[in-house]
Each structure stands twice: as C-alpha cells, then as structure tokens.
C-alpha cells in the first residue's frame, strides 16, 4: 500500500501498476495504454490524470536529491 499523501503528490490513482526492483528500491509506475496520438508529426502518449506544474516538478526533483 502506498500512503495517500505520496499517491496524491505523485498523481497516482487506482489502477494497474508496474513494480520493478532496483537494488534496495522499488519503482512503481502506472501502466500506460498502448494508445499513441499524433501531435504535430510526433507520436505521443496522451496526457491523463492530474496536471503537473513547474513547481510540482521542482518539488519532486528536489525531494529526490535529498
């Protein structure tokens, strides 16, 4: 079980995930659909879930560096 505060901070919602062991760490990633959308000539995975701001990215990056 992943604590609610962490799920909310990372934008994780209920659904299937991929769990991978990396040394003493576990990586948990939501499984992405195989759906790709063409955007200006590029194939991209459509956005889902909650929006993330520059401040959110900075906070997550800084937390991982501690």
N, C-alpha and C positions, 0 to 999 in steps of 0.2 A: 504494500500500500504506500502511495506517495502522499505526503502531507498536503492538505488543502492549500496552505499558503504557497508552497512551492509549485503546485499544479497551476494555481492562478497566476503566479508570477511568470511562468513559462508558457501559459496559454494552452496547457494540456487539458483535453476533455476526455470524456468516457469514450472508449473505443479500443480497437486492436492496436497493439504496440509491438515494436521490435526491441528485444532486450539482448544486449551484447556485453560480454565480459571483456574488460580491458585492464589487465593486471589486477589490481585490487579494487578497481572501479567497475560500476555497471553503467552502461549507456542505455537510456530508454528513449525511443523515438516513435512518434505516431507513424503508423503505416500510411503511406501515401497511395492514393489511387493511381492507376496507370493512365489516367486521363491527362493528355497534353493539349494545350491550346496554342495556336499560332498567334504571336503578337509581334507585329512589325517585322515579319520574316524570321522570328525566333520561336522555337518550341519551348514553352514554359509550363510549369505546373501551376494550375490556378490557385489563387490565394484562398485559404479557408481559415476559420477560427477568428480570433480577435486581432485587431490591428495592433501593430507594434511601432512605437515612436523611436526617434533617435535617442531620447533619454532612456527608454527601456533597454535598448541595445547597449548603451554606455554602462548602465547599471549592471546588466548581466555580464558584460565583458570585465568590468572592474571586480565583480564578485568572484569570477573565476581566477583572477590574478592574485587573490589573497591566499 
